[in-house]
Amino acid sequence: MLKGHQTWVFQSKPVIIASAAVGGPFEANGALAEDFDYLHSDVWLGQDSFEKAEKKLLEQACETAINKAKMKKEDVQFFISGDLMNQIISSSFAARTLGMPFLGIFGACSSSMEGLALASLLVDSKSARYVVAGASSHNVAAEKQFRYPTEYGAQKPPTAQWTVTGAGAALVAHNGKGPKVTSATIGRVVDMGLSDPYNMGAAMAPAAVDTIEAHFRDLKIDPSYYDLIATGDLGRVGHTIAGDLLDKEGLKIPKEIFTDCGLLIYKKDQPVMAGGSGCGCSATVTYGHLLKRMNKGELKRILVVATGALLSPLSYQQKESIPCIAHAVSIEI
């Protein structure tokens, strides 16, 4: 059911009956290492390219979520996924292996919640019984495509972020035990004219604020409704800007409940500049850390606002600014 201008309220409250998070060696040394299902010691994952390694991460996350639910791939009606690679090849090639009907999406780093929102809509409308939503990223593959190959050794500014090597997946069903998806606010594209690919947090912050405001406006609730509100991967710079913008708009979110997945995933002594990023950032933090906290009863209502920068190497080379978007999903127990 549409509520307000851009928010879906799911009447049947689709259930996340299983989820999984898989990471790489850098994530194994991070702050949330215990919340991953699998952590690889080899950034190559035994593959002959980093792109193939990312595909492997996504396949493993999806298969793990399905196995946790004691189901088979044949039981799933749809697989929805996105990533950062050109033509979302990580998701498409993983779909080839998984053999499930596939809907590919591209919302950059907002893909995790875009996928979860669409999966919940399919289940809520009874267009599917089971849907897997996934997202992935790989640090070295993303660096090679969007910036410089790591072998180049380019110096990065403090505003830059570290792309997470990881994948997360959620299995959404009409019935079952687990956290429920209650609503989703679909974001608008917001472009403030920024063009620096090493300052994604600042570029994405206005989009996050726009979607957060829309969510509370459409549902006629305030931030106190949630135990936790987590942006996707704004990092230290973008998260601070988002907080300031929300304060100026009169929507004050208490600091103790307002966080960012890119700030949670790594330790303070890891050299990640402004924090984590990538499609795998909000996917692994949500489907690993946050859902585990919900299942333990530590959190009852959370809002995850995944943010994405919709640029490409081509648009950057043509000196375009960076259009950004954010999608928010409410999860409750």
The 8 nearest C-alpha neighbors of each residue, nearest first, counted from 0:
[[1, 8, 7, 2, 9, 10, 6, 124],
 [2, 0, 7, 6, 8, 3, 5, 4],
 [3, 1, 6, 7, 217, 0, 4, 8],
 [2, 4, 217, 5, 6, 1, 218, 216],
 [3, 5, 6, 2, 217, 1, 213, 216],
 [4, 6, 184, 185, 3, 7, 2, 1],
 [7, 5, 184, 2, 183, 1, 3, 185],
 [6, 8, 1, 183, 182, 0, 2, 9],
 [9, 7, 182, 0, 181, 10, 1, 2],
 [8, 10, 12, 181, 182, 11, 123, 7],
 [9, 11, 12, 8, 123, 0, 181, 13],
 [12, 10, 9, 123, 13, 173, 181, 122],
 [11, 13, 181, 9, 180, 179, 10, 14],
 [14, 12, 173, 180, 179, 172, 119, 11],
 [15, 13, 179, 172, 171, 16, 178, 177],
 [14, 16, 171, 177, 17, 178, 170, 179],
 [15, 17, 177, 14, 176, 170, 175, 171],
 [18, 16, 64, 170, 15, 68, 169, 67],
 [17, 19, 169, 64, 286, 168, 170, 15],
 [18, 20, 64, 60, 168, 167, 286, 63],
 [19, 21, 167, 283, 35, 287, 36, 60],
 [20, 22, 37, 166, 165, 35, 36, 60],
 [23, 21, 165, 38, 164, 26, 39, 37],
 [22, 24, 39, 164, 26, 38, 25, 42],
 [25, 23, 40, 27, 26, 39, 41, 42],
 [24, 26, 27, 28, 23, 29, 164, 22],
 [27, 25, 29, 28, 23, 24, 22, 32],
 [28, 26, 24, 32, 25, 29, 38, 23],
 [27, 29, 26, 25, 32, 24, 30, 265],
 [30, 28, 265, 26, 266, 27, 32, 31],
 [29, 31, 265, 266, 264, 32, 263, 28],
 [32, 30, 33, 34, 264, 29, 288, 265],
 [31, 33, 27, 34, 29, 35, 30, 26],
 [34, 32, 31, 35, 36, 30, 27, 288],
 [35, 33, 288, 287, 32, 31, 36, 291],
 [36, 34, 20, 37, 33, 21, 32, 287],
 [35, 37, 20, 21, 19, 34, 38, 287],
 [38, 36, 21, 35, 22, 39, 20, 23],
 [37, 39, 22, 23, 27, 21, 24, 35],
 [40, 38, 23, 41, 24, 22, 37, 44],
 [39, 41, 24, 23, 42, 38, 27, 44],
 [42, 40, 44, 43, 39, 24, 23, 45],
 [41, 43, 44, 23, 24, 40, 39, 52],
 [42, 44, 45, 41, 46, 52, 49, 48],
 [45, 43, 41, 52, 46, 42, 39, 55],
 [44, 46, 43, 47, 41, 52, 42, 48],
 [47, 45, 43, 44, 48, 52, 51, 49],
 [46, 48, 45, 43, 49, 51, 52, 44],
 [49, 47, 51, 50, 46, 52, 43, 140],
 [48, 50, 52, 51, 140, 43, 53, 139],
 [51, 49, 53, 52, 48, 140, 54, 89],
 [52, 50, 54, 48, 49, 53, 46, 55],
 [51, 53, 49, 55, 50, 54, 44, 43],
 [54, 52, 56, 50, 55, 51, 137, 49],
 [53, 55, 89, 51, 57, 52, 56, 93],
 [56, 54, 52, 58, 53, 57, 59, 51],
 [57, 55, 53, 59, 54, 58, 166, 60],
 [56, 58, 60, 166, 54, 59, 55, 135],
 [59, 57, 55, 61, 60, 56, 93, 62],
 [58, 60, 62, 56, 57, 61, 63, 55],
 [59, 61, 57, 63, 19, 58, 168, 62],
 [62, 60, 64, 58, 168, 63, 59, 57],
 [61, 63, 59, 65, 64, 60, 66, 58],
 [62, 64, 66, 60, 61, 65, 59, 67],
 [65, 63, 18, 19, 67, 61, 17, 66],
 [64, 66, 62, 68, 67, 63, 70, 61],
 [67, 65, 69, 63, 68, 64, 70, 62],
 [66, 68, 64, 69, 65, 63, 17, 70],
 [67, 69, 65, 66, 70, 17, 64, 16],
 [70, 68, 66, 67, 65, 71, 64, 17],
 [69, 71, 68, 65, 66, 74, 72, 67],
 [70, 72, 73, 74, 65, 69, 66, 75],
 [71, 73, 74, 75, 99, 70, 65, 97],
 [72, 74, 71, 75, 99, 76, 98, 70],
 [75, 73, 72, 71, 76, 70, 129, 128],
 [76, 74, 129, 73, 72, 130, 77, 99],
 [75, 77, 129, 130, 127, 100, 74, 128],
 [78, 76, 100, 130, 101, 75, 99, 131],
 [77, 79, 101, 131, 130, 100, 99, 132],
 [80, 78, 132, 102, 114, 103, 101, 131],
 [79, 81, 133, 134, 103, 90, 132, 104],
 [80, 82, 104, 134, 105, 110, 90, 103],
 [81, 83, 135, 87, 134, 84, 278, 136],
 [84, 82, 107, 87, 136, 85, 278, 141],
 [83, 85, 87, 82, 88, 86, 89, 141],
 [84, 86, 87, 88, 83, 144, 311, 82],
 [85, 87, 88, 84, 91, 83, 89, 105],
 [88, 86, 84, 85, 82, 89, 90, 81],
 [87, 89, 91, 86, 90, 92, 84, 85],
 [90, 88, 54, 92, 87, 91, 93, 53],
 [89, 91, 93, 88, 92, 87, 80, 81],
 [92, 90, 88, 94, 93, 89, 87, 95],
 [91, 93, 95, 94, 89, 90, 88, 96],
 [94, 92, 90, 96, 95, 91, 54, 58],
 [95, 93, 97, 91, 92, 96, 98, 90],
 [94, 96, 92, 93, 98, 97, 91, 99],
 [95, 97, 93, 94, 98, 92, 58, 99],
 [98, 96, 94, 99, 95, 93, 58, 72],
 [97, 99, 95, 96, 94, 100, 72, 73],
 [98, 100, 97, 101, 78, 77, 94, 72],
 [101, 99, 77, 78, 76, 98, 102, 94],
 [100, 102, 78, 77, 99, 79, 103, 94],
 [101, 103, 79, 78, 104, 80, 100, 77],
 [102, 104, 80, 79, 81, 101, 91, 90],
 [105, 103, 81, 80, 106, 102, 110, 79],
 [106, 104, 81, 107, 110, 82, 103, 87],
 [105, 107, 110, 109, 307, 108, 104, 309],
 [108, 106, 307, 109, 105, 110, 83, 308],
 [107, 109, 278, 307, 277, 110, 306, 106],
 [108, 110, 305, 306, 307, 106, 107, 111],
 [111, 109, 106, 113, 108, 81, 112, 107],
 [112, 110, 134, 114, 282, 113, 109, 133],
 [113, 111, 115, 114, 110, 305, 116, 109],
 [114, 112, 110, 116, 115, 111, 326, 109],
 [113, 115, 117, 132, 112, 111, 116, 79],
 [114, 116, 112, 118, 117, 132, 113, 119],
 [117, 115, 113, 119, 114, 118, 183, 112],
 [118, 116, 120, 114, 119, 115, 121, 113],
 [119, 117, 115, 121, 120, 116, 130, 114],
 [118, 120, 122, 116, 117, 121, 13, 123],
 [119, 121, 117, 123, 118, 122, 124, 116],
 [122, 120, 126, 118, 124, 119, 123, 127],
 [121, 123, 127, 125, 119, 120, 124, 128],
 [122, 124, 120, 125, 121, 11, 119, 9],
 [125, 123, 121, 126, 122, 120, 127, 119],
 [126, 124, 122, 127, 123, 121, 128, 173],
 [125, 127, 121, 124, 122, 128, 123, 120],
 [128, 126, 122, 125, 121, 129, 76, 130],
 [127, 129, 172, 122, 173, 125, 76, 130],
 [128, 130, 172, 75, 171, 127, 76, 170],
 [131, 129, 77, 171, 118, 75, 170, 76],
 [130, 132, 170, 78, 169, 171, 79, 77],
 [133, 131, 79, 114, 169, 168, 115, 80],
 [134, 132, 168, 80, 167, 111, 79, 169],
 [133, 135, 81, 80, 111, 166, 278, 82],
 [134, 136, 166, 279, 278, 82, 165, 57],
 [137, 135, 279, 278, 164, 277, 165, 82],
 [138, 136, 164, 140, 53, 139, 141, 163],
 [137, 139, 162, 164, 141, 140, 163, 142],
 [138, 140, 142, 141, 137, 143, 49, 149],
 [139, 141, 143, 137, 49, 142, 138, 50],
 [142, 140, 144, 138, 143, 139, 145, 137],
 [143, 141, 146, 139, 145, 144, 140, 147],
 [142, 144, 148, 147, 140, 141, 146, 145],
 [145, 143, 141, 142, 146, 140, 312, 147],
 [144, 146, 142, 312, 141, 143, 147, 311],
 [145, 147, 142, 143, 144, 148, 141, 196],
 [148, 146, 143, 142, 149, 151, 145, 153],
 [149, 147, 143, 150, 151, 142, 146, 139],
 [148, 150, 151, 152, 147, 139, 142, 143],
 [151, 149, 148, 152, 147, 153, 143, 139],
 [150, 152, 149, 148, 153, 147, 154, 143],
 [151, 153, 150, 149, 154, 148, 147, 155],
 [154, 152, 151, 155, 147, 149, 150, 148],
 [153, 155, 152, 156, 151, 157, 147, 159],
 [156, 154, 159, 153, 157, 197, 158, 272],
 [155, 157, 158, 159, 154, 197, 272, 198],
 [158, 156, 272, 159, 273, 155, 160, 197],
 [157, 159, 198, 273, 156, 197, 272, 236],
 [160, 158, 197, 198, 157, 156, 272, 273],
 [159, 161, 274, 273, 275, 272, 271, 276],
 [162, 160, 275, 271, 276, 274, 163, 159],
 [163, 161, 276, 138, 277, 275, 160, 164],
 [164, 162, 280, 277, 138, 279, 165, 276],
 [165, 163, 137, 138, 23, 136, 22, 162],
 [164, 166, 22, 279, 21, 163, 135, 136],
 [167, 165, 135, 279, 57, 21, 56, 134],
 [166, 168, 20, 282, 283, 133, 19, 60],
 [167, 169, 133, 61, 19, 132, 18, 60],
 [168, 170, 18, 132, 131, 17, 171, 15],
 [169, 171, 131, 17, 15, 130, 16, 18],
 [172, 170, 15, 130, 14, 129, 16, 131],
 [173, 171, 129, 14, 174, 128, 13, 15],
 [172, 174, 13, 122, 128, 14, 123, 175],
 [175, 173, 172, 14, 13, 176, 16, 128],
 [174, 176, 16, 14, 177, 172, 173, 15],
 [177, 175, 16, 14, 174, 178, 15, 179],
 [176, 178, 16, 15, 14, 179, 175, 294],
 [179, 177, 332, 331, 15, 14, 330, 180],
 [180, 178, 14, 331, 330, 12, 13, 332],
 [179, 181, 330, 13, 12, 329, 182, 14],
 [180, 182, 12, 9, 329, 330, 8, 179],
 [183, 181, 8, 329, 7, 9, 328, 180],
 [184, 182, 328, 7, 327, 6, 116, 329],
 [183, 185, 6, 327, 214, 5, 326, 186],
 [186, 184, 326, 5, 6, 183, 327, 187],
 [187, 185, 326, 325, 210, 324, 184, 188],
 [186, 188, 324, 189, 185, 206, 325, 210],
 [187, 189, 324, 323, 322, 190, 186, 206],
 [188, 190, 323, 206, 322, 324, 187, 191],
 [189, 191, 322, 192, 323, 321, 188, 320],
 [192, 190, 193, 189, 202, 322, 205, 321],
 [191, 193, 320, 190, 194, 321, 322, 202],
 [194, 192, 320, 191, 202, 321, 195, 190],
 [193, 195, 320, 321, 196, 192, 319, 318],
 [194, 196, 197, 198, 193, 199, 321, 320],
 [197, 195, 198, 199, 194, 159, 315, 146],
 [198, 196, 159, 195, 199, 158, 156, 160],
 [199, 197, 158, 196, 159, 195, 200, 201],
 [198, 200, 202, 201, 196, 197, 203, 308],
 [201, 199, 237, 233, 203, 202, 198, 236],
 [200, 202, 237, 204, 199, 203, 198, 236],
 [201, 203, 199, 200, 204, 193, 198, 321],
 [204, 202, 200, 206, 323, 201, 205, 199],
 [203, 205, 241, 207, 237, 201, 206, 202],
 [206, 204, 208, 207, 203, 209, 241, 189],
 [207, 205, 209, 324, 189, 208, 203, 204],
 [208, 206, 204, 325, 210, 205, 209, 211],
 [207, 209, 205, 211, 206, 210, 241, 212],
 [210, 208, 206, 212, 207, 211, 205, 213],
 [209, 211, 213, 186, 207, 212, 208, 214],
 [212, 210, 214, 208, 213, 209, 207, 215],
 [211, 213, 209, 210, 214, 215, 216, 208],
 [214, 212, 210, 216, 211, 215, 217, 209],
 [215, 213, 211, 217, 212, 216, 184, 210],
 [214, 216, 220, 218, 212, 219, 213, 217],
 [215, 217, 213, 219, 214, 218, 212, 220],
 [218, 216, 3, 214, 215, 219, 213, 2],
 [217, 219, 215, 220, 216, 214, 2, 3],
 [220, 218, 216, 215, 217, 221, 214, 3],
 [219, 221, 215, 218, 224, 222, 216, 223],
 [220, 222, 223, 215, 224, 219, 250, 225],
 [223, 221, 224, 225, 252, 220, 215, 251],
 [222, 224, 225, 221, 226, 252, 220, 253],
 [223, 225, 222, 221, 220, 226, 300, 301],
 [226, 224, 300, 227, 223, 301, 222, 228],
 [225, 227, 300, 301, 298, 256, 299, 224],
 [226, 228, 256, 301, 225, 257, 229, 302],
 [229, 227, 302, 257, 301, 256, 303, 258],
 [230, 228, 258, 259, 303, 257, 304, 302],
 [229, 231, 304, 259, 305, 303, 232, 260],
 [232, 230, 305, 281, 306, 260, 304, 259],
 [233, 231, 261, 276, 234, 260, 259, 275],
 [232, 234, 200, 237, 238, 231, 261, 204],
 [235, 233, 274, 261, 273, 232, 237, 236],
 [234, 236, 273, 238, 237, 239, 274, 233],
 [237, 235, 239, 238, 234, 200, 273, 201],
 [236, 238, 200, 233, 201, 240, 204, 239],
 [239, 237, 241, 233, 235, 240, 236, 234],
 [238, 240, 242, 237, 236, 241, 235, 243],
 [241, 239, 237, 243, 242, 238, 244, 204],
 [242, 240, 204, 238, 244, 243, 239, 237],
 [241, 243, 239, 245, 240, 244, 238, 246],
 [242, 244, 240, 246, 241, 245, 239, 247],
 [245, 243, 241, 247, 246, 242, 240, 248],
 [246, 244, 248, 250, 242, 247, 243, 251],
 [245, 247, 251, 249, 243, 248, 244, 250],
 [248, 246, 244, 249, 245, 243, 250, 251],
 [249, 247, 245, 246, 250, 244, 251, 212],
 [248, 250, 246, 247, 251, 245, 244, 252],
 [251, 249, 245, 246, 248, 252, 247, 212],
 [250, 252, 246, 249, 245, 253, 222, 242],
 [251, 253, 222, 254, 250, 257, 256, 242],
 [254, 252, 255, 256, 257, 251, 222, 223],
 [255, 253, 257, 256, 252, 258, 242, 251],
 [254, 256, 253, 257, 258, 227, 252, 226],
 [257, 255, 227, 254, 253, 228, 226, 258],
 [258, 256, 228, 254, 255, 229, 227, 253],
 [259, 257, 229, 228, 256, 230, 260, 262],
 [258, 260, 230, 229, 262, 261, 231, 232],
 [261, 259, 263, 231, 262, 281, 232, 284],
 [260, 262, 275, 232, 234, 274, 259, 263],
 [263, 261, 259, 260, 274, 234, 264, 275],
 [264, 262, 260, 261, 265, 259, 30, 31],
 [263, 265, 30, 31, 261, 262, 29, 260],
 [266, 264, 29, 30, 263, 269, 267, 262],
 [267, 265, 30, 29, 268, 269, 264, 263],
 [266, 268, 269, 265, 270, 271, 30, 262],
 [267, 269, 266, 270, 265, 271, 29, 272],
 [268, 270, 266, 267, 271, 265, 29, 272],
 [271, 269, 272, 268, 267, 161, 274, 266],
 [270, 272, 161, 274, 269, 160, 273, 275],
 [271, 273, 157, 160, 274, 270, 159, 158],
 [274, 272, 235, 160, 234, 158, 159, 271],
 [275, 273, 234, 261, 160, 271, 262, 272],
 [274, 276, 261, 161, 160, 162, 163, 232],
 [275, 277, 162, 232, 280, 261, 161, 163],
 [276, 278, 162, 108, 279, 280, 163, 136],
 [279, 277, 108, 135, 136, 280, 134, 82],
 [278, 280, 135, 166, 136, 165, 282, 277],
 [279, 281, 277, 282, 276, 278, 163, 283],
 [280, 282, 231, 284, 260, 283, 285, 279],
 [283, 281, 167, 279, 111, 285, 280, 284],
 [282, 284, 167, 20, 286, 287, 285, 280],
 [283, 285, 288, 281, 287, 282, 286, 260],
 [286, 284, 289, 282, 287, 283, 281, 288],
 [287, 285, 283, 18, 290, 282, 284, 19],
 [286, 288, 34, 20, 284, 283, 285, 35],
 [287, 289, 284, 34, 291, 290, 285, 292],
 [290, 288, 285, 292, 291, 287, 284, 293],
 [289, 291, 293, 292, 286, 288, 287, 285],
 [292, 290, 294, 288, 293, 289, 287, 295],
 [293, 291, 295, 289, 297, 290, 294, 298],
 [292, 294, 298, 290, 296, 295, 291, 297],
 [293, 295, 291, 296, 292, 290, 177, 178],
 [296, 294, 292, 293, 297, 291, 298, 290],
 [297, 295, 293, 294, 298, 292, 299, 332],
 [298, 296, 292, 295, 293, 299, 294, 291],
 [299, 297, 293, 296, 292, 300, 226, 301],
 [298, 300, 332, 331, 293, 296, 226, 301],
 [301, 299, 331, 225, 226, 330, 298, 332],
 [302, 300, 227, 330, 225, 228, 226, 329],
 [301, 303, 329, 228, 328, 229, 330, 304],
 [304, 302, 229, 328, 327, 230, 228, 305],
 [305, 303, 327, 230, 326, 231, 229, 325],
 [304, 306, 231, 109, 325, 326, 230, 112],
 [307, 305, 325, 109, 231, 108, 324, 207],
 [306, 308, 108, 109, 107, 324, 323, 106],
 [309, 307, 323, 310, 107, 322, 203, 321],
 [310, 308, 322, 323, 107, 307, 321, 106],
 [309, 311, 321, 308, 314, 322, 315, 312],
 [310, 312, 314, 313, 315, 309, 145, 85],
 [313, 311, 315, 314, 145, 316, 310, 144],
 [312, 314, 316, 311, 315, 317, 310, 318],
 [313, 315, 317, 311, 319, 316, 312, 310],
 [316, 314, 318, 312, 317, 313, 319, 311],
 [317, 315, 313, 318, 314, 312, 319, 311],
 [316, 318, 314, 315, 319, 313, 312, 320],
 [319, 317, 315, 316, 314, 320, 194, 313],
 [318, 320, 314, 315, 317, 321, 194, 316],
 [319, 321, 194, 192, 193, 322, 318, 190],
 [320, 322, 194, 310, 193, 190, 323, 308],
 [323, 321, 190, 309, 189, 308, 188, 320],
 [324, 322, 308, 189, 188, 203, 309, 307],
 [323, 325, 188, 206, 307, 306, 186, 187],
 [326, 324, 306, 186, 207, 305, 206, 109],
 [327, 325, 185, 186, 304, 305, 184, 112],
 [326, 328, 304, 184, 303, 183, 305, 302],
 [329, 327, 183, 303, 302, 182, 112, 184],
 [328, 330, 302, 182, 181, 301, 180, 183],
 [331, 329, 180, 301, 179, 300, 181, 178],
 [332, 330, 300, 179, 299, 178, 180, 301],
 [331, 178, 299, 179, 300, 293, 330, 177]]
